[in-house]
Amino acid sequence: MKISYDKLWKLLIDKKINKTQLIKMADISTNSMAKLGKNETVQVEILVKICNALNCNIEDIMEIIRNKDL
């Protein structure tokens, strides 16, 4: 199983927000942003902060890719 944050990057493009702006808006660390950029796991709290900042749901920013879908 793999996590993909491609939906987050597309949403940022659509809203014309860059990563630095999101870090400030969501009050998350640069380390968390780096993990997101590598499709690594992050705490649910980080995802909730991002969703609150972007006014969206968790499924709008991430998806789980099962092994059979790879």
Summary of the structure (lengths in Angstrom):
residues: 70
radius of gyration: 11.6
end to end distance: 8.7
largest distance: 36.7
contacts: 173
relative contact order: 0.26
helix: 61%
strand: 9%
